[in-house]
Amino acid sequence: MASDTKIQEYMNSLEEEKIMIETHFANIERILRDNSKLDQQKAFGLLNNFNTLSIQYDQLCNDLITFIKIFQDKGSQEIRIYKTDELVELLEDRIKEF
């Protein structure tokens, strides 16, 4: 029973990290949409931040999926992946302006 509790605690911590990164993605998207006159330094800063978060997010989701496959019933939980395609397009469009 104690191991089940630890497994659930770990799953919860992974899910919390995932939500935190998704919140950062949403904030980056909001900044890009709400600031039509974003300067080059800020745009590149957002791009660097996005790239770092994207790597972390991919690894975290892969870890979470692997963990679920090992410790949970295969059909017991789904992983929702944040759609970054639109955010990537926004970043690319903004960077192309410079």
SULBELCOR-V227382 format. One record per pair of residues at least 24 apart in sequence whose ideal C-beta (glycine too) atoms are under 10 Angstrom apart, sorted by the first residue. I is the first residue (numbers start at 1). J is the second residue. D is the distance in Angstrom with one decimal. If there is no record, write none. Layout:
i:I j:J d:D
i:I j:J d:D
This chain:
i:3 j:71 d:9.2
i:4 j:71 d:9.0
i:7 j:67 d:8.3
i:7 j:70 d:9.5
i:7 j:71 d:5.2
i:7 j:72 d:8.1
i:8 j:71 d:9.4
i:8 j:72 d:9.7
i:10 j:63 d:9.9
i:10 j:64 d:9.7
i:10 j:67 d:7.2
i:10 j:71 d:8.7
i:11 j:64 d:7.6
i:11 j:67 d:6.8
i:11 j:68 d:7.6
i:11 j:71 d:8.0
i:11 j:72 d:7.8
i:11 j:77 d:8.3
i:14 j:60 d:6.4
i:14 j:61 d:9.0
i:14 j:63 d:6.6
i:14 j:64 d:4.8
i:14 j:67 d:6.9
i:14 j:68 d:9.4
i:14 j:79 d:9.9
i:15 j:60 d:9.5
i:15 j:64 d:7.3
i:15 j:77 d:9.7
i:15 j:79 d:9.2
i:17 j:56 d:8.2
i:17 j:57 d:9.0
i:17 j:60 d:5.7
i:17 j:63 d:9.5
i:17 j:64 d:9.0
i:18 j:56 d:9.7
i:18 j:57 d:7.3
i:18 j:60 d:5.6
i:18 j:61 d:6.8
i:18 j:63 d:9.7
i:18 j:64 d:6.7
i:18 j:79 d:8.3
i:18 j:80 d:8.7
i:18 j:81 d:9.2
i:18 j:82 d:8.3
i:19 j:82 d:9.5
i:20 j:53 d:9.5
i:20 j:56 d:9.8
i:20 j:57 d:9.9
i:20 j:60 d:9.7
i:21 j:52 d:9.9
i:21 j:53 d:5.4
i:21 j:54 d:8.7
i:21 j:56 d:6.1
i:21 j:57 d:4.7
i:21 j:58 d:9.9
i:21 j:60 d:6.9
i:21 j:61 d:9.3
i:21 j:82 d:7.7
i:22 j:53 d:9.3
i:22 j:57 d:7.7
i:22 j:80 d:8.8
i:22 j:81 d:9.3
i:22 j:82 d:4.6
i:22 j:84 d:9.6
i:23 j:82 d:9.7
i:24 j:49 d:7.4
i:24 j:50 d:8.4
i:24 j:52 d:9.6
i:24 j:53 d:5.4
i:24 j:56 d:9.5
i:24 j:57 d:8.9
i:24 j:82 d:9.9
i:25 j:49 d:9.8
i:25 j:50 d:7.5
i:25 j:53 d:6.7
i:25 j:54 d:8.4
i:25 j:57 d:7.7
i:25 j:82 d:5.5
i:25 j:83 d:9.1
i:25 j:84 d:6.4
i:25 j:87 d:6.0
i:26 j:82 d:8.2
i:26 j:87 d:8.7
i:28 j:53 d:8.0
i:28 j:84 d:9.7
i:28 j:87 d:6.5
i:28 j:90 d:8.4
i:28 j:91 d:7.8
i:29 j:84 d:9.1
i:29 j:86 d:7.4
i:29 j:87 d:5.0
i:29 j:90 d:6.4
i:29 j:91 d:9.1
i:31 j:90 d:9.6
i:31 j:94 d:9.8
i:32 j:87 d:7.7
i:32 j:89 d:9.9
i:32 j:90 d:4.5
i:32 j:91 d:6.8
i:32 j:93 d:8.5
i:32 j:94 d:5.9
i:33 j:87 d:9.9
i:33 j:90 d:7.1
i:35 j:94 d:9.2
i:36 j:94 d:9.5
i:37 j:97 d:9.8
i:38 j:94 d:6.2
i:38 j:97 d:8.5
i:38 j:98 d:9.8
i:39 j:98 d:8.8
i:40 j:94 d:9.4
i:40 j:95 d:8.6
i:40 j:97 d:8.4
i:40 j:98 d:4.6
i:41 j:98 d:9.8
i:42 j:94 d:9.4
i:43 j:91 d:7.8
i:43 j:94 d:4.9
i:43 j:95 d:5.9
i:43 j:96 d:10.0
i:43 j:97 d:7.7
i:43 j:98 d:6.8
i:44 j:91 d:9.8
i:44 j:94 d:9.5
i:44 j:95 d:7.2
i:44 j:98 d:8.1
i:46 j:87 d:9.8
i:46 j:90 d:9.4
i:46 j:91 d:6.7
i:46 j:94 d:7.7
i:46 j:95 d:9.1
i:47 j:88 d:9.8
i:47 j:91 d:5.4
i:47 j:92 d:8.8
i:47 j:94 d:8.1
i:47 j:95 d:6.1
i:49 j:91 d:10.0
i:50 j:84 d:8.1
i:50 j:87 d:7.0
i:50 j:88 d:7.9
i:50 j:90 d:9.7
i:50 j:91 d:6.0
i:51 j:91 d:9.2
i:53 j:84 d:9.3
i:54 j:82 d:9.8
i:54 j:84 d:6.6
i:54 j:87 d:9.2
i:54 j:88 d:8.6
i:57 j:81 d:8.6
i:57 j:82 d:7.1
i:57 j:84 d:8.0
i:58 j:84 d:9.7
